[in-house]
Amino acid sequence: MSFNIALSGLAAAQKDLDVTANNIANVNTTGFKESRAEFADVYATSIFASGRTKVGDGVTTSVVAQQFNQGALQFTNNSLDLAITGEGFFATTPDRLSRDFTYTRAGNFKLDKDNFIVDNRGNFLQGFSVDPSTGQNQSVSLSTTQPISIPTTAGAPRATNNVFVTANLNSSEIVIGAAFDPTDPATYSHSTSVTVYDSLGEPHILSMYFRKSAVGEWEAFAVWDDNTATPPGPGSWFGPEILEFDSSGELIVPPEPVLTLPFALLNDPANGYLTNGAQFLNDVEINFRDASGVRRPTQYAAPFDVTNLSQDGTTVGNLTGVDIDAFGRVLATYSNGDEEYLAQVTLVQFANVQGLKQVGNTSWQQTITSGEPIAGQANVGTFGAINSSALEQSNVNLTTELVDLISAQRNFQANSRALEVNSTLQQTILQIR
């Protein structure tokens, strides 16, 4: 019996050594969670045996339990490197249509040849669908997740429909009575310009000119592509639109002043505006306010100052950057100024994380003992926040592991000595004559 007890002690010590060695080997593995060997004594008796004299039958490994405490963060320069601060796992699948989920804390993701976000083994990172403009998710069910892809272009161009401009027009300027001529600076007081886009995404320069026509009154003109087009009317310009100001320098509204460039004139090839086959479906309107309608032009005794100048058209844009916030929302920015939310990274929790089954590559799968996966949004409720450009390091404490290694070695030596003593006693008994 004592041989078996000593052998069980050796097996337990060996298991402890193995677990400690595995922890040390993975001290630099991203997202790795250390394990701890937990043991229990072996005790067996019958109803007719005397429990008061029973010694025990040794030791057994009860479980090798992983410890899911937080690892330290290592910051990087890659926005696709993700780390979770708090509870939760990333969800991945082996292919785009698979529902065979694996879960990981290792966030060293990258793009594959098709611009999908994948891990080192090509597993696809899962995300929730979101509204492209607000980032509001449409569902938090794990069954509705899909692989996250990063498009390299912003899609089809969008023709300009509205231009928004606000500025301070210097009230000290003199009244100009001469006929407006965009090539003669003496016939206007101030000018500015903005790039607008036709239906094919080709840029055009829309220049705006302002001149004081009376006390408290200004005229606004517009010129398309530096006066190269030839619209009907006196000269090659649109306007004027009258801007009237009160004694406090505020724009008098209503009505809202709008300088309209009729789409019929822009689309007519004879006028020379569009020579590439593009067509406007609506008038291009120059609105003398900002896009929200809060700010308007002013007339103060101060230098000319453009305070807002924007338009709502875009050309085809190339991807310039990807940002992921603490909520896991993936925001793509493009060279044409567009910003678009692509997805929200899915986080998953379990009732019993130690019940998860290890499958390698610092990944786990659910089991009966782990409970069902619960999907949710990062940084909401009990789910942790997502840190972009960061990786969660192994939670192994190397100093502690080295001390445990010495302890396991001493335990192994002690059990070996017990086995040796048992062997000596048996040999002594066999030598009795």
Helices and strands as residue ranges (DSSP letters): H 2-25, E 35-41, G 51-53, E 59-66, E 73-75, E 82-85, E 89-93, E 102-104, E 110-111, E 117-118, E 124-128, G 142-144, E 146-147, E 162-168, G 185-187, E 190-197, E 203-214, E 217-224, G 225-227, E 238-244, E 258-261, H 263-267, G 269-271, E 284-287, E 305-311, E 319-324, E 329-334, E 339-345, E 347-349, G 353-355, E 357-360, E 363-365, E 374-376, E 385-388, E 390-392, H 398-430
